[in-house]
Amino acid sequence: MEFKDYKRISSKSRIIDVLHGFVSSFFWCTIALVVSHFTKKWIGDLVKIAALIFSCWGIFVSPFLNYKRWKYRVLENRIDIKHGIFYKSYSVVPVCKIQYLKTVQGSFQRLFNLTSIEILTAGNSVEIPNIAKEDANEIIEYINANIQVGDEIIEDEI
């Protein structure tokens, strides 16, 4: 199975990012309250405004832009990954250079049956975040079937 067209990460990733936004908002608001208690009023007000801006960004804007910008595709000889809001990144990982594949599942990802794939090469690592577990297993099986060592193709099944 080859993914010729770019695929998006799971739409549930927006919910996960919103949850992360709430957690970071709690952190920023706590810091703002502590700073405003121990400093001059105008400094405290500036810190509160900054915390409010970061909170709104993390809850209302960033999750939807991240979902829109993350794309990946798996070809026979390479993996292409595009992402980024302000700094756009395009990564190409040759399948023959892959040394290690790892799936990672955080606590919020477990709630929605999602996982992330970490792809490690000798000098780099990339991640495809928040994809369905079934898709992740298919991608890993496909990559494992196409990894080349020397002139031989490894066709082990997971």
Helices and strands as residue ranges (DSSP letters): E 7-8, H 13-38, H 41-56, I 57-61, H 62-69, E 71-74, E 78-83, E 89-94, G 95-97, E 98-104, H 107-111, E 114-121, E 125-132, H 133-146, E 148-149, E 152-153
